Amino acid sequence: MSDADGAVLLLVRVVVGLIMILHGLNHWRGGGRIEGTARWFTGLGLRQGVLQAWASVVTEVGAGALLVLGLLTPLACAAVISVMLVAGLLAHRPNGFFVFKDGYEYVLTLAVVALALAVLGPGRWSVDHAAGIDLTGWTGGAIALGVAVVATGGLLGTFWRPEPKAEAEPEADAEPEADAESELGAEPQSPVTDPAPQPTPAPLDQEAR
C-alpha cells in the first residue's frame, strides 16, 4: 500500500469517525438531551426510549472512536452500518431519497462508505495494522455487513412496536350549497354600480298627442 492510499484511508476514517462521535454527543447533550432523544425514538415506534437513546450514544461514540484509531475496523464499520440502517428504515425511508427532504440519501452514503472501509481496511496508519490484525477484503466486508444486518434485525424484532395509524375521518363537505342561479349555470355577476343617469325625455307637445 502506498503512502497516498494510507493517507486517503486515514482521512476517510477520521472524517466518518468524527461524524459519528458528534452525532452521539448530540444525542446525549444537544437539543432535548437524552430525554428528547428518547422521545424521538419512541415516536419512531421503538420501545424503551431512554434505553435506545443511551444505546445510540454509546454505539455512535464508540464506533467513531474505533474508526479514528483504526481499531477493530470491521466491527466499527458494522456499528456505523447498523445505525444507518435503523435511521434509514424508521426515520428517513418514508421521505424518499433526497437529504433536503429528510430522505435516506445521507445515511445511505455513510453506510456505503463504512462498508468500503471494512473491505479496504484501515490502512497502514492504524492500530489494526500495528497490531497485525488483517481482516480486510471480502472477509472484512462480510463481517461488517453480516454483523450490521443481524444487529439491526435483532433491535427491530425486539423493540420496534409502531402504533397503528388512526384512520382519517372523512372530510366535511366544505362547498356551500349552490343557489338557484348556480344550479342553472348562471355566471356570477359583477358588483352592482349605480348606472349613469339617463336623460329625462322632453315633455311631449300637447298638440302632438
C-alpha positions as CSV (number, residue, x, y, z in Angstrom):
1,M,0.0,0.0,0.0
2,S,1.4,3.4,-1.0
3,D,1.6,6.4,1.2
4,A,-1.2,8.0,-0.8
5,D,-3.5,5.1,-0.2
6,G,-2.7,5.1,3.6
7,A,-3.4,8.9,3.8
8,V,-6.7,8.6,2.0
9,L,-7.9,5.8,4.2
10,L,-6.8,7.7,7.3
11,L,-8.7,10.8,6.1
12,V,-11.9,8.8,5.4
13,R,-11.7,7.0,8.8
14,V,-11.1,10.2,10.8
15,V,-13.9,12.1,9.0
16,V,-16.5,9.4,9.3
17,G,-15.4,8.7,12.9
18,L,-15.7,12.3,13.9
19,I,-19.1,12.5,12.3
20,M,-20.3,9.5,14.4
21,I,-18.8,10.9,17.6
22,L,-20.5,14.2,17.1
23,H,-23.8,12.5,16.3
24,G,-23.5,10.5,19.5
25,L,-22.7,13.6,21.6
26,N,-25.6,15.5,20.1
27,H,-28.0,12.7,21.1
28,W,-26.6,13.0,24.6
29,R,-26.0,16.7,25.2
30,G,-27.7,18.6,22.3
31,G,-31.3,19.8,22.0
32,G,-33.6,17.9,24.3
33,R,-30.7,15.8,25.6
34,I,-31.3,12.2,26.5
35,E,-35.0,12.9,27.3
36,G,-35.5,14.5,23.9
37,T,-33.7,11.7,22.1
38,A,-35.8,9.1,23.9
39,R,-39.0,10.8,22.8
40,W,-37.7,10.8,19.3
41,F,-37.0,7.1,19.3
42,T,-40.4,6.4,20.9
43,G,-42.0,8.4,18.2
44,L,-40.3,6.1,15.7
45,G,-42.1,3.1,17.3
46,L,-39.2,1.9,19.4
47,R,-40.0,0.8,23.0
48,Q,-37.9,1.8,26.0
49,G,-36.8,5.2,24.5
50,V,-34.3,6.0,27.2
51,L,-32.5,2.7,26.7
52,Q,-32.5,3.4,22.9
53,A,-31.1,6.9,23.5
54,W,-28.2,5.7,25.6
55,A,-27.5,2.8,23.2
56,S,-27.3,5.2,20.3
57,V,-24.9,7.4,22.2
58,V,-22.6,4.5,23.2
59,T,-22.7,2.9,19.7
60,E,-22.1,6.1,17.8
61,V,-19.3,7.5,20.0
62,G,-17.7,4.0,20.4
63,A,-17.8,3.3,16.7
64,G,-16.4,6.7,15.8
65,A,-13.5,6.4,18.3
66,L,-12.6,2.9,16.9
67,L,-12.7,4.3,13.3
68,V,-10.4,7.2,14.3
69,L,-8.0,4.8,15.9
70,G,-8.3,2.2,13.2
71,L,-9.0,-0.5,15.8
72,L,-11.3,-3.5,15.1
73,T,-12.3,-1.7,11.9
74,P,-14.8,-4.3,10.6
75,L,-16.8,-4.2,13.9
76,A,-16.6,-0.4,13.9
77,C,-18.0,-0.3,10.4
78,A,-20.7,-2.8,11.3
79,A,-21.9,-0.4,14.1
80,V,-22.0,2.5,11.6
81,I,-23.9,0.5,9.1
82,S,-26.4,-0.7,11.7
83,V,-27.1,2.8,13.0
84,M,-27.6,4.0,9.4
85,L,-29.9,1.1,8.6
86,V,-32.1,1.8,11.7
87,A,-32.2,5.5,10.9
88,G,-32.9,4.9,7.2
89,L,-35.6,2.4,7.7
90,L,-37.5,4.1,10.5
91,A,-36.9,7.8,10.1
92,H,-35.9,8.6,6.5
93,R,-37.3,6.0,4.2
94,P,-40.9,7.4,4.2
95,N,-39.5,10.8,3.0
96,G,-37.9,9.5,-0.2
97,F,-34.3,9.7,-1.4
98,F,-33.1,13.3,-1.2
99,V,-31.5,14.6,2.0
100,F,-33.1,18.1,1.7
101,K,-36.4,16.4,2.1
102,D,-35.1,14.4,5.1
103,G,-34.7,11.3,2.9
104,Y,-32.2,8.5,3.2
105,E,-29.5,9.9,0.9
106,Y,-27.2,10.9,3.7
107,V,-27.5,7.7,5.8
108,L,-27.1,5.6,2.7
109,T,-23.8,7.4,1.8
110,L,-22.4,6.8,5.3
111,A,-23.3,3.2,5.3
112,V,-21.7,2.5,1.9
113,V,-18.5,4.4,3.0
114,A,-18.4,2.3,6.1
115,L,-18.7,-0.9,4.1
116,A,-16.0,0.2,1.7
117,L,-13.7,0.9,4.7
118,A,-14.4,-2.6,6.0
119,V,-13.3,-4.1,2.6
120,L,-10.3,-1.8,2.0
121,G,-9.1,-1.9,5.6
122,P,-7.9,1.0,7.9
123,G,-4.6,1.5,6.1
124,R,-1.1,1.4,7.5
125,W,-1.6,4.3,9.9
126,S,-3.9,2.4,12.2
127,V,-3.9,0.3,15.4
128,D,-5.1,-2.7,13.4
129,H,-2.0,-2.5,11.1
130,A,0.4,-2.0,14.0
131,A,-1.2,-5.0,15.9
132,G,-1.2,-7.2,12.8
133,I,-5.0,-7.5,12.6
134,D,-5.7,-8.2,9.0
135,L,-9.5,-8.5,8.4
136,T,-9.9,-6.8,5.1
137,G,-11.2,-7.7,1.6
138,W,-14.3,-9.9,1.4
139,T,-13.7,-11.1,4.9
140,G,-13.9,-7.6,6.4
141,G,-16.9,-6.7,4.3
142,A,-18.8,-9.8,5.2
143,I,-18.1,-9.3,8.9
144,A,-19.3,-5.6,8.7
145,L,-22.4,-6.3,6.7
146,G,-23.3,-9.5,8.4
147,V,-23.0,-8.1,12.0
148,A,-24.9,-5.0,11.0
149,V,-27.8,-6.9,9.5
150,V,-28.1,-9.2,12.4
151,A,-27.9,-6.4,14.9
152,T,-30.4,-4.3,13.1
153,G,-32.8,-7.2,12.8
154,G,-32.4,-8.1,16.5
155,L,-33.1,-4.5,17.5
156,L,-36.2,-4.1,15.4
157,G,-37.5,-7.5,16.3
158,T,-37.1,-6.9,20.0
159,F,-38.1,-3.2,20.4
160,W,-39.9,-2.0,17.3
161,R,-43.6,-1.8,18.0
162,P,-45.1,1.0,15.9
163,E,-48.5,2.3,16.9
164,P,-51.3,1.6,14.4
165,K,-52.2,4.7,12.5
166,A,-55.7,6.1,13.2
167,E,-58.0,6.2,10.2
168,A,-58.6,9.7,8.9
169,E,-62.1,11.0,9.4
170,P,-64.0,11.8,6.2
171,E,-63.7,15.5,5.5
172,A,-66.9,17.5,5.8
173,D,-68.4,18.9,2.6
174,A,-66.8,22.4,2.5
175,E,-68.7,23.6,-0.6
176,P,-71.7,25.8,0.2
177,E,-75.0,24.9,-1.3
178,A,-75.4,26.3,-4.7
179,D,-78.1,28.9,-5.1
180,A,-80.7,28.8,-7.8
181,E,-78.6,30.8,-10.2
182,S,-75.6,28.5,-9.8
183,E,-77.8,25.4,-10.4
184,L,-79.0,27.0,-13.7
185,G,-75.4,27.6,-14.7
186,A,-75.6,31.4,-14.4
187,E,-72.3,33.2,-14.3
188,P,-71.6,35.3,-11.2
189,Q,-72.5,38.9,-11.6
190,S,-70.0,41.7,-11.1
191,P,-70.7,44.1,-8.3
192,V,-73.6,46.4,-9.0
193,T,-72.8,50.0,-9.6
194,D,-75.1,53.0,-9.9
195,P,-76.0,53.4,-13.6
196,A,-75.3,56.7,-15.2
197,P,-78.3,58.9,-15.0
198,Q,-80.4,58.7,-18.2
199,P,-81.6,62.0,-19.7
200,T,-85.2,62.7,-19.0
201,P,-87.2,62.8,-22.2
202,A,-88.5,66.3,-23.1
203,P,-92.3,66.7,-22.4
204,L,-94.3,65.9,-25.5
205,D,-96.1,68.7,-27.1
206,Q,-99.7,68.5,-26.1
207,E,-100.8,69.1,-29.7
208,A,-98.7,66.1,-30.9
209,R,-100.7,63.7,-28.7
